Amino acid sequence: MNDANPKYAVETIKVNADGTRTVKYTTQFEDGNLSKIKTSTLFPESWSDKSIVDSVNKIGNTKPIGVRPSTGETLYRGTVNGVEIDVIKKGNDITAGYPVGGKPTP
């Protein structure tokens, strides 16, 4: 369990082959209540914030692999330094970018 940030409690469930981490976490709100426990995949701990942003931008500048007709959002997928990354854009704006940890977005 990692409590480095007082608003989050994070537990690493496993380290994936690509160095990404699957974690479970909860958030504490201002009123003291806790969110539901959520699962997420995080970039490798060795990656700097700049490396993460640069990698997400790099993938977001490739050719989209899919479009969500209802919203017009586009999905991009690529690999940087052995880590597969999915990026979602609305128009030219990146709305999400994350490592897939071996489980790409369907």
C-alpha positions as CSV (number, residue, x, y, z in Angstrom):
1,M,0.0,0.0,0.0
2,N,1.4,3.4,-1.0
3,D,0.0,6.5,0.8
4,A,2.5,9.0,-0.6
5,N,-0.4,11.3,-1.6
6,P,-2.8,11.9,1.4
7,K,-5.8,11.8,-0.9
8,Y,-5.1,8.4,-2.4
9,A,-4.3,4.9,-1.2
10,V,-2.6,2.8,-3.9
11,E,-1.8,-0.9,-3.9
12,T,0.3,-2.5,-6.6
13,I,-1.4,-5.8,-7.6
14,K,1.2,-6.8,-10.1
15,V,4.0,-5.6,-12.2
16,N,3.4,-6.4,-15.9
17,A,6.0,-7.8,-18.3
18,D,6.4,-4.3,-19.9
19,G,7.1,-2.6,-16.6
20,T,3.7,-1.1,-16.2
21,R,1.9,-1.7,-12.9
22,T,-1.7,-2.8,-12.3
23,V,-2.9,-1.1,-9.2
24,K,-6.0,-0.7,-7.1
25,Y,-6.7,2.7,-5.5
26,T,-9.2,4.7,-3.6
27,T,-9.6,8.4,-3.3
28,Q,-10.6,10.4,-0.1
29,F,-12.9,13.3,-0.8
30,E,-12.9,16.6,1.0
31,D,-15.8,15.5,3.2
32,G,-13.8,12.4,4.4
33,N,-15.8,9.9,2.3
34,L,-13.9,7.3,0.2
35,S,-14.5,6.5,-3.4
36,K,-15.1,2.9,-4.6
37,I,-11.9,0.9,-5.1
38,K,-10.8,1.2,-8.8
39,T,-8.3,-0.7,-10.9
40,S,-5.9,1.1,-13.2
41,T,-2.7,0.5,-15.1
42,L,0.2,3.0,-14.5
43,F,3.3,3.8,-16.6
44,P,6.5,2.2,-15.4
45,E,7.9,3.9,-12.4
46,S,11.2,4.6,-14.3
47,W,9.4,6.9,-16.7
48,S,9.5,10.6,-16.1
49,D,6.5,12.8,-16.5
50,K,8.1,14.2,-19.6
51,S,8.6,10.7,-21.1
52,I,4.9,9.9,-20.4
53,V,3.7,13.1,-22.0
54,D,6.0,12.8,-25.0
55,S,5.0,9.1,-25.6
56,V,1.2,9.9,-25.4
57,N,1.7,12.8,-27.8
58,K,3.8,10.6,-30.2
59,I,1.0,8.0,-30.3
60,G,-1.7,10.6,-30.6
61,N,0.0,11.9,-33.8
62,T,-0.2,8.6,-35.6
63,K,-3.1,7.3,-37.8
64,P,-6.2,6.5,-35.8
65,I,-7.3,2.9,-35.6
66,G,-10.9,3.5,-34.8
67,V,-13.7,6.1,-34.4
68,R,-16.6,6.2,-31.9
69,P,-19.5,7.4,-34.1
70,S,-21.6,8.7,-31.3
71,T,-18.9,11.2,-30.1
72,G,-16.4,11.4,-32.9
73,E,-13.6,10.4,-30.6
74,T,-10.7,8.7,-32.2
75,L,-8.5,5.8,-30.8
76,Y,-4.8,5.6,-31.4
77,R,-2.5,2.7,-30.4
78,G,1.3,2.3,-30.5
79,T,4.3,1.1,-28.6
80,V,7.0,3.2,-27.1
81,N,10.0,1.6,-25.4
82,G,8.1,-1.7,-25.2
83,V,5.0,-0.2,-23.6
84,E,1.7,-0.4,-25.5
85,I,-0.2,2.9,-25.2
86,D,-3.8,3.8,-26.1
87,V,-4.7,7.4,-26.8
88,I,-8.1,8.9,-27.2
89,K,-8.7,12.2,-29.0
90,K,-11.7,14.5,-29.5
91,G,-10.8,16.5,-32.5
92,N,-7.2,17.6,-32.0
93,D,-7.3,17.4,-28.2
94,I,-6.0,14.4,-26.3
95,T,-8.6,13.4,-23.7
96,A,-6.9,10.2,-22.4
97,G,-3.6,8.4,-22.8
98,Y,-2.6,5.3,-20.8
99,P,-0.6,2.1,-20.9
100,V,-2.7,-0.9,-21.6
101,G,-0.6,-3.4,-19.6
102,G,-1.2,-6.1,-22.1
103,K,-4.9,-5.5,-22.3
104,P,-5.7,-3.0,-25.2
105,T,-8.9,-1.1,-25.3
106,P,-11.6,-3.2,-27.1
